[in-house]
Amino acid sequence: MDVGFLLRGLILGFSIAAPVGPIGVLCIRRTLANGRASGLVSGLGAASADAIYGSVAAFGLTVISSFLVERQTALRLVGGLFLLYLGVRTLLARPATETTVIASTSLGSDYATTFVLTLTNPMTILAFAAVFAGLGLTAGAGFGSALLLVLGVFLGSALWWLLLVTIISLVRHRLTPTSLRWVNIASGVIITVFGLIALGSLMR
């Protein structure tokens, strides 16, 4: 086993998670509305999905990879519709108070939604496969090296979400209910646009 694979996976996982897309917007909004735990758990849902797709690419599971890629249209449709649902719900949501956060926040739901949303993009497998090939990892590179690489992907992705949520949580208590309402509106619009883009890509 080459421990260098762990470091490469960590850098890769961090880099893939860092661009702020719909998952990032969702995590930021949840951190502001529901607190640090909600945002972090949401990020870990995305990190877990990244690790699963990384596993498929790293261990050469071509049957699973082909199955998901062949059904990418259906998966993207589900993902796009789910984003529209989350976007509209976020757009209409009222700013949460400390009491409503305790009563309404479900960490399991937070984790599940980002996990499922991330899994609806099977093209991530191809991205991992291409990068892994560039790193010199093939199906015959060894189980231990592949395992370290996948572990690194998860840790790198989780590290990004931890940093993002920590930064956002530092400014959370400075925001007024009016500010949080505008955050909900902006987040809802952005997530809805991502959903429309995802659905629009199916018409090409």
C-alpha positions as a Markdown table, in Angstrom:
| # | Residue | x | y | z |
|---|---|---|---|---|
| 1 | Met | 0.0 | 0.0 | 0.0 |
| 2 | Asp | 1.2 | 3.5 | -0.9 |
| 3 | Val | 0.1 | 6.1 | 1.7 |
| 4 | Gly | 0.6 | 8.6 | -1.1 |
| 5 | Phe | -2.8 | 7.5 | -2.5 |
| 6 | Leu | -4.5 | 8.7 | 0.7 |
| 7 | Leu | -3.0 | 12.2 | 0.2 |
| 8 | Arg | -3.9 | 12.2 | -3.5 |
| 9 | Gly | -7.5 | 11.1 | -2.7 |
| 10 | Leu | -7.8 | 13.8 | 0.0 |
| 11 | Ile | -6.7 | 16.5 | -2.5 |
| 12 | Leu | -9.0 | 15.1 | -5.1 |
| 13 | Gly | -12.0 | 14.9 | -2.8 |
| 14 | Phe | -11.5 | 18.5 | -1.6 |
| 15 | Ser | -11.2 | 19.8 | -5.1 |
| 16 | Ile | -14.3 | 18.0 | -6.4 |
| 17 | Ala | -16.4 | 19.3 | -3.4 |
| 18 | Ala | -15.1 | 22.8 | -3.4 |
| 19 | Pro | -16.9 | 24.3 | -6.4 |
| 20 | Val | -20.1 | 25.8 | -5.0 |
| 21 | Gly | -23.1 | 24.2 | -6.8 |
| 22 | Pro | -26.6 | 23.3 | -5.6 |
| 23 | Ile | -25.3 | 21.2 | -2.8 |
| 24 | Gly | -23.0 | 24.0 | -1.6 |
| 25 | Val | -25.9 | 26.5 | -1.7 |
| 26 | Leu | -28.1 | 24.0 | 0.2 |
| 27 | Cys | -25.5 | 23.5 | 2.9 |
| 28 | Ile | -24.9 | 27.2 | 3.3 |
| 29 | Arg | -28.6 | 27.8 | 3.7 |
| 30 | Arg | -29.1 | 25.0 | 6.2 |
| 31 | Thr | -26.2 | 26.2 | 8.2 |
| 32 | Leu | -27.7 | 29.7 | 8.4 |
| 33 | Ala | -31.2 | 28.5 | 9.1 |
| 34 | Asn | -30.7 | 25.5 | 11.2 |
| 35 | Gly | -27.2 | 25.6 | 12.6 |
| 36 | Arg | -23.8 | 24.1 | 12.1 |
| 37 | Ala | -24.8 | 20.5 | 12.7 |
| 38 | Ser | -27.4 | 20.6 | 9.9 |
| 39 | Gly | -24.9 | 22.1 | 7.4 |
| 40 | Leu | -22.2 | 19.6 | 8.3 |
| 41 | Val | -24.4 | 16.6 | 8.1 |
| 42 | Ser | -25.7 | 17.8 | 4.8 |
| 43 | Gly | -22.1 | 18.0 | 3.6 |
| 44 | Leu | -21.3 | 14.6 | 4.9 |
| 45 | Gly | -24.2 | 13.2 | 2.8 |
| 46 | Ala | -22.5 | 14.6 | -0.3 |
| 47 | Ala | -19.1 | 13.3 | 0.8 |
| 48 | Ser | -20.5 | 9.8 | 1.3 |
| 49 | Ala | -21.9 | 9.8 | -2.2 |
| 50 | Asp | -18.6 | 11.0 | -3.6 |
| 51 | Ala | -16.9 | 8.1 | -1.8 |
| 52 | Ile | -19.3 | 5.6 | -3.3 |
| 53 | Tyr | -18.7 | 6.9 | -6.9 |
| 54 | Gly | -15.0 | 7.0 | -6.1 |
| 55 | Ser | -15.2 | 3.3 | -5.0 |
| 56 | Val | -16.9 | 2.3 | -8.3 |
| 57 | Ala | -14.2 | 4.0 | -10.3 |
| 58 | Ala | -11.3 | 2.9 | -8.1 |
| 59 | Phe | -12.2 | -0.8 | -7.8 |
| 60 | Gly | -13.1 | -1.1 | -11.5 |
| 61 | Leu | -16.7 | -2.0 | -11.0 |
| 62 | Thr | -17.5 | -1.5 | -14.7 |
| 63 | Val | -20.9 | -3.3 | -14.5 |
| 64 | Ile | -22.2 | -0.8 | -11.9 |
| 65 | Ser | -20.6 | 2.1 | -13.6 |
| 66 | Ser | -22.1 | 1.2 | -17.0 |
| 67 | Phe | -25.5 | 0.6 | -15.4 |
| 68 | Leu | -25.6 | 4.1 | -13.9 |
| 69 | Val | -24.2 | 5.9 | -16.9 |
| 70 | Glu | -26.7 | 4.2 | -19.2 |
| 71 | Arg | -29.5 | 5.5 | -16.9 |
| 72 | Gln | -28.1 | 9.0 | -16.5 |
| 73 | Thr | -31.1 | 10.6 | -18.2 |
| 74 | Ala | -33.5 | 9.1 | -15.6 |
| 75 | Leu | -31.2 | 10.0 | -12.8 |
| 76 | Arg | -30.7 | 13.5 | -13.9 |
| 77 | Leu | -34.5 | 13.9 | -14.3 |
| 78 | Val | -35.0 | 12.8 | -10.7 |
| 79 | Gly | -32.2 | 15.1 | -9.6 |
| 80 | Gly | -33.6 | 18.1 | -11.5 |
| 81 | Leu | -37.1 | 17.6 | -10.1 |
| 82 | Phe | -35.8 | 17.2 | -6.6 |
| 83 | Leu | -33.8 | 20.4 | -6.9 |
| 84 | Leu | -36.9 | 22.2 | -8.1 |
| 85 | Tyr | -38.8 | 20.9 | -5.1 |
| 86 | Leu | -36.0 | 21.9 | -2.7 |
| 87 | Gly | -35.7 | 25.3 | -4.4 |
| 88 | Val | -39.4 | 26.2 | -4.1 |
| 89 | Arg | -39.5 | 24.9 | -0.5 |
| 90 | Thr | -36.5 | 27.0 | 0.4 |
| 91 | Leu | -37.9 | 30.1 | -1.4 |
| 92 | Leu | -41.1 | 29.9 | 0.6 |
| 93 | Ala | -39.5 | 29.0 | 3.9 |
| 94 | Arg | -39.7 | 31.4 | 6.8 |
| 95 | Pro | -36.5 | 32.3 | 8.8 |
| 96 | Ala | -36.1 | 29.7 | 11.5 |
| 97 | Thr | -35.9 | 30.7 | 15.2 |
| 98 | Glu | -33.9 | 28.8 | 17.8 |
| 99 | Thr | -37.1 | 27.0 | 19.0 |
| 100 | Thr | -38.3 | 26.0 | 15.5 |
| 101 | Val | -34.8 | 24.7 | 14.7 |
| 102 | Ile | -34.9 | 22.3 | 17.7 |
| 103 | Ala | -38.4 | 21.1 | 16.8 |
| 104 | Ser | -38.2 | 20.8 | 13.0 |
| 105 | Thr | -34.6 | 19.9 | 12.1 |
| 106 | Ser | -34.0 | 16.3 | 11.1 |
| 107 | Leu | -30.3 | 15.5 | 10.6 |
| 108 | Gly | -31.2 | 12.2 | 9.0 |
| 109 | Ser | -33.3 | 14.1 | 6.3 |
| 110 | Asp | -30.5 | 16.6 | 5.8 |
| 111 | Tyr | -28.0 | 13.8 | 5.2 |
| 112 | Ala | -30.3 | 11.8 | 2.9 |
| 113 | Thr | -31.3 | 14.7 | 0.6 |
| 114 | Thr | -27.7 | 15.7 | -0.2 |
| 115 | Phe | -26.7 | 12.0 | -0.5 |
| 116 | Val | -29.4 | 11.3 | -3.0 |
| 117 | Leu | -28.9 | 14.5 | -4.9 |
| 118 | Thr | -25.2 | 13.8 | -5.3 |
| 119 | Leu | -25.9 | 10.3 | -6.5 |
| 120 | Thr | -28.2 | 11.5 | -9.3 |
| 121 | Asn | -25.1 | 12.7 | -11.2 |
| 122 | Pro | -23.5 | 9.4 | -12.4 |
| 123 | Met | -21.1 | 11.3 | -14.7 |
| 124 | Thr | -19.0 | 11.8 | -11.5 |
| 125 | Ile | -17.9 | 8.2 | -12.0 |
| 126 | Leu | -16.3 | 9.1 | -15.3 |
| 127 | Ala | -14.6 | 12.1 | -13.7 |
| 128 | Phe | -13.2 | 9.9 | -11.0 |
| 129 | Ala | -12.1 | 7.2 | -13.5 |
| 130 | Ala | -10.3 | 9.8 | -15.6 |
| 131 | Val | -8.4 | 11.3 | -12.7 |
| 132 | Phe | -7.6 | 7.9 | -11.2 |
| 133 | Ala | -6.1 | 6.8 | -14.5 |
| 134 | Gly | -4.0 | 9.9 | -14.5 |
| 135 | Leu | -2.8 | 9.0 | -11.0 |
| 136 | Gly | -1.7 | 5.6 | -12.3 |
| 137 | Leu | -4.4 | 3.7 | -10.5 |
| 138 | Thr | -5.9 | 0.8 | -12.5 |
| 139 | Ala | -7.9 | -2.2 | -11.5 |
| 140 | Gly | -4.7 | -4.1 | -10.9 |
| 141 | Ala | -3.1 | -1.5 | -8.6 |
| 142 | Gly | -4.1 | -3.3 | -5.5 |
| 143 | Phe | -7.0 | -3.3 | -3.1 |
| 144 | Gly | -5.1 | -1.5 | -0.4 |
| 145 | Ser | -4.1 | 1.4 | -2.7 |
| 146 | Ala | -7.7 | 1.7 | -4.0 |
| 147 | Leu | -9.1 | 1.7 | -0.5 |
| 148 | Leu | -6.7 | 4.5 | 0.6 |
| 149 | Leu | -7.6 | 6.6 | -2.4 |
| 150 | Val | -11.4 | 6.2 | -1.7 |
| 151 | Leu | -10.8 | 7.0 | 2.0 |
| 152 | Gly | -8.9 | 10.1 | 1.0 |
| 153 | Val | -11.7 | 11.2 | -1.3 |
| 154 | Phe | -14.2 | 11.0 | 1.5 |
| 155 | Leu | -11.9 | 12.8 | 4.0 |
| 156 | Gly | -11.1 | 15.5 | 1.5 |
| 157 | Ser | -14.7 | 16.2 | 0.7 |
| 158 | Ala | -15.6 | 16.1 | 4.4 |
| 159 | Leu | -12.8 | 18.6 | 5.1 |
| 160 | Trp | -14.2 | 21.1 | 2.6 |
| 161 | Trp | -17.7 | 20.9 | 4.1 |
| 162 | Leu | -16.3 | 21.3 | 7.6 |
| 163 | Leu | -14.4 | 24.4 | 6.6 |
| 164 | Leu | -17.4 | 25.9 | 4.7 |
| 165 | Val | -19.9 | 25.2 | 7.5 |
| 166 | Thr | -17.5 | 26.6 | 10.1 |
| 167 | Ile | -17.0 | 29.9 | 8.2 |
| 168 | Ile | -20.7 | 30.3 | 7.6 |
| 169 | Ser | -21.6 | 29.5 | 11.2 |
| 170 | Leu | -19.3 | 32.3 | 12.4 |
| 171 | Val | -21.5 | 34.9 | 10.8 |
| 172 | Arg | -24.8 | 33.2 | 11.4 |
| 173 | His | -25.7 | 35.0 | 14.6 |
| 174 | Arg | -25.0 | 38.4 | 13.1 |
| 175 | Leu | -27.9 | 38.0 | 10.7 |
| 176 | Thr | -31.3 | 39.4 | 11.4 |
| 177 | Pro | -34.6 | 37.6 | 10.5 |
| 178 | Thr | -34.9 | 39.9 | 7.5 |
| 179 | Ser | -31.4 | 39.0 | 6.4 |
| 180 | Leu | -32.2 | 35.3 | 6.8 |
| 181 | Arg | -35.4 | 35.7 | 4.7 |
| 182 | Trp | -33.4 | 37.2 | 1.9 |
| 183 | Val | -30.9 | 34.3 | 2.2 |
| 184 | Asn | -33.9 | 31.9 | 1.8 |
| 185 | Ile | -35.1 | 33.7 | -1.3 |
| 186 | Ala | -31.6 | 33.9 | -2.9 |
| 187 | Ser | -30.9 | 30.2 | -2.0 |
| 188 | Gly | -34.3 | 29.1 | -3.3 |
| 189 | Val | -33.8 | 30.9 | -6.6 |
| 190 | Ile | -30.3 | 29.6 | -7.1 |
| 191 | Ile | -31.3 | 26.0 | -6.3 |
| 192 | Thr | -34.4 | 26.3 | -8.6 |
| 193 | Val | -32.2 | 27.6 | -11.4 |
| 194 | Phe | -29.8 | 24.6 | -11.0 |
| 195 | Gly | -32.9 | 22.3 | -11.2 |
| 196 | Leu | -34.1 | 24.0 | -14.4 |
| 197 | Ile | -30.6 | 23.7 | -15.9 |
| 198 | Ala | -30.5 | 20.0 | -15.1 |
| 199 | Leu | -33.9 | 19.5 | -16.7 |
| 200 | Gly | -33.0 | 21.7 | -19.7 |
| 201 | Ser | -29.8 | 19.6 | -20.3 |
| 202 | Leu | -32.1 | 16.6 | -21.0 |
| 203 | Met | -33.6 | 18.3 | -24.0 |
| 204 | Arg | -30.2 | 18.6 | -25.9 |
